[in-house]
Amino acid sequence: MGMEKAPVVADASVLIHLSRIGRFELLRQLYETIVIPKGVYTEVVEVGWSLPGSVETEKGIKEGWIKVMSVGDRLAVRELTVRHGLHTANAEVVQLAGELGVVEVLADDAKVRLLVERRGLKVRGCMGLLIEAAKRGFLSVSDARRALNELVEKGYRVSREVLRMAHELLSRLER
């Protein structure tokens, strides 16, 4: 079961990309509860039905470890979309994280990451999740390496520098 007791808020990209490489279950191993805003649910499960992440997310909701929540302050969401050019679902991620007072947000989108970090929250994307899973022994270092490469092969956008750093972090775990 997940080791983090506090819930985390996740964006659509984390659900989709981890599913694409067959590593969705790491979310359940790393976290007890994952909260997604209604907009992320709509994007991944309703609009994205049959695409990577949709079935897994729906199953997680049925099993109770993924919870769908509505944002309280819709106006704040609108403001975030206008001021920062965020998609509504991503603005909901930022807003919901604040409303719930979570410590950590799972997100890959650069704007979301920046806004979340500015609010003093920890943010982790797919690559960070793979490294964390290796640290905690849910994945071997070589599996984590393969998963990183697979992410990139399947369209995950990341700079060579960031990818190199991720591999470097994994190498340190081997020592």
N, C-alpha and C positions, 0 to 999 in steps of 0.2 A: 504493500500500500504506500501511498505518497507520504513523504517525510515532512513536507511543509504543511503545517496545520492551517495556516491562514490561507484564505482563498486568493487566487490570482485572477486577473482579468486577461483574456486572450483576444487577439485580433484574428481575422480570417486567414491571413497568410500562414500563420503558424500551424493552424489546423490543416490547411490545404497542402502545404509543402511537406510536413511530416507524414501525412497520409500518402502523398505521392511516392515517397521512398519506403513506405511500409513500416514506419516507425511511430505511428500514432500512439501506440500503447505506452511509449515513454512518458507521455503527459500524465497518464494515470499512475505510473510508477513514481514520478517525481512530485506530483501534487495530489492532495486529497480532494480538493474542490477547485474546479475551473469555472469561472463565471464568464459568460459571453453576453454582450448586449443584444437586444432584439435585432438590430441592424446586421450584426455579424451572423446571427442565426438565419436571417432572411437571405443574406448573400451566399452562405455556405450550403445550407440545407434546402431552402425553397428555390432560389434562382439557380443554384449550382447542383440541383438534384442529379445524381448519377455521376457527378464529377468527383475527383479526389477530395476526401474529407467529409462529404455529405452523409454517407452511410455511417461512418465512424462517429461523427458528431451526434447524429440522431441516436445511435446506440448508447453513447455516453450519457445522453440526456435521459434515455429510458432507464439506464442503470443508476442514475442519480448523482454521478460525480461531475457531470457538466450541468450547470444551471444557467437558464436563460433569464436575464433580468432586464427590465425597462429602466431607462434613465429617468431620473426625477425631473431634472431641469432641461426641458427641450430647448429653451431659449439659449442656454449656454452652449448646447450642441450646435445650434444654428450659428452662433457667434464664432465658434471654433472653425466651422466649415468656411465661413466667409473670411475671417481674419487670416487663417492659416492655409486655406485651400485644401482642406481635408475632405475625403469622402465622408458621407454621413456616418457610415459604420465605424470608421476610424475615429471620428469626433466622439462618437458614443463610447468607444473604448477609453479614451482620455477622460471624458466626463464621468463615466461610471467608476473608473479607478479612484477618482477623487471622492465621489459620493460614498463609496464603500470603504474608503480609507485603507485600501490594500497596500501592501508593501512592495509588491512586484507585479509587473505587467509583461505579458508575453507578446512581443510585437516585432515585426521585421521592417515595417514602413519607417523610413528615415524621419519624416515629420512627426509621427507618433512618438518615436523613440526620444526625439529632442524635447517635445512638450512634456513627456512623462518624466524625463530626467530633470528638466527645469523645475518640476514640482517635487523633486527630491525622492522620487520613487526609483526602485531598481527596475531595469528593463532587460529582458533576455529574448533573443531571437532564436531561430532554428539552430544556428551554429552553436550558440551558447548552451542551448538545451542538450545538444549532442555531447558537448564537452562535459557538462554537469553529469549527464548519464554515465559517461566513462569514469568520471571522478568517483561516483557512488557505486560503481560496479554493476550497473544495469546493462552496460555495453562494454565489450573489450575495447582496448584502444584501437586495435586493427578494424573492428566493426565500426567504430566511431569515424575512423579515417575514411573507410569505404562509404559510409553514409554521407559524409561531407562532400566527397567527390560526386556521389550520386545526386545530391541536391543540385550541384552546379550543372551536371549533365542534363538534369530535368528542368532547366530553366531558371533556377534560383540565381538572382543577380547579386554578385558580390565582387568587390575589387580583388585583384590578385594579392594585394598587400594584406587585406583582412583574412583571406583564405590562408595565406602563408602563416600569419599569426595564430590562426586556429590550429593549424598543423603543428606549429611550434609548442603551443600549450599542451597538445596531446602527447608530443614527444617527451615533455617534462613529466607527464604522468607515468611514462614507461620506466623512468629512471628509478 
